């Protein structure tokens, strides 16, 4: 009987755990190579007057005499910094990341980093960058979902574990008459407050998330229909937006 219980417990723990392996961000590799190429051309242009032939001299001279030669010298280095430091940043994060990230019902572990779900205080989703930001007792973790295998599974697991715990805390605070802030929105026992304006529960008709694309930039907005008018809020600016969505959905449904 003892052996059976241990075996059953081991199977349960294995089912609750899920390991995610890091994935090479190929888009960042391309940006990194482009940045190196631009840096090499910039160095060749700057060192050519000193007699350092990084590229064939006639080619460098033709480039410098062309219409964009001055622009290359002026903005070349800032462009290199932008490409290597910003666009290729995921590659450096990938190199520093541990090989495996493990999620279970207790928390998240990645190398020497260990976060317990009960210690998480805030969760923010940055839809445009496919990231989840977790602020916990020990600091802040910016989880880049696309750097790990099964990113949708990872996203759902983190959301399920964190939101369920934060939702219980929020419900307790609201029941006790304490207001809870969600970025620009404040939740109270009588309704939702935005810019000192109260929307009572009877005023709120619906709440939902909606994807938006503006000039190629993808984002997701929290839309609250109150007093017959839809109000839009950038999800990335609403702290604990999934918790607010879950609370209001339950409140409106009940």
Residue, then its C-alpha position, 0 to 999 in steps of 0.5 A: x500500500x505504501x509503495x502504491x501511494x508513493x507511485x501514485x504521488x510520483x505520477x501526480x507530481x510528474x503530471x503537474x510538472x512541465x519542462x520547457x526547453x529554450x529555442x534559438x530566436x532565429x529572427x534575432x540571429x538575423x538582426x545580429x548578423x545584420x548589425x555585425x555587417x553594418x558595424x564592419x562597413x562603418x569600421x572600414x569607412x572610418x579606418x580607411x583614411x588611416x590606411x587600415x584596409x578592412x574592405x577594398x579601397x575603391x569600394x570604400x571610396x565609392x561609398x563615401x563619395x556617394x549620396x549616402x556616404x555622409x549619412x553612413x558616417x553620421x548614423x552608422x554607429x547609432x544604428x549598430x547600437x540599435x540593431x545589436x542592443x535592441x533588435x538582437x537583444x533576444x539572442x543575448x537573453x537566450x545565451x544567458x538563459x538556462x537550458x530548461x524552465x520547469x513549471x509545476x503547481x508550486x512555482x517556476x524554476x529556471x536555473x538558479x531562479x525559483x519563483x513561488x506562485x504564492x509570492x507573485x504580487x502582479x502579472x502584466x501581459x505585454x501582448x505586442x512583445x509576447x511577454x509576461x511580467x511577474x513581479x514577486x517578493x524577490x523582484x521582477x521576471x520578464x518571461x519571454x514566451x517565444x524563447x521556450x518550447x510550447x509557449x502557449x502551454x507555458x502561458x496558460x500554466x502561468x496564467x492559471x496558477x497566478x490568476x487563481x491565487x491573485x483572484x482569491x486575494x482580490x475577492x477577499x480585499x473587496x469583500x473587506x471593503x478595501x479598494x484594489x488598484x489595477x493601473x488606471x482602474x480601481x476596483x471597490x465593493x460598489x463598482x469600478x472607478x476610473x478617473x474618479x468616476x464610479x461605474x456601479x455594477x449595474x452600469x457595467x454591461x460587459x468586459x472583454x479582450x480584443x486584439x488591435x493592429x495599428x500601423x503594423x503594431x499589434x496590441x490587445x485592449x481591455x474593453x469595458x462597456x459601461x453606461x452604454x459606452x465602450x471604454x478601451x484600455x491597453x492591456x499592458x497598462x492595466x496591472x493584473x488585467x487577467x485578474x480584473x477580467x476574471x473578477x468582473x466576468x464572475x461578478x457580471x455572470x453572477 
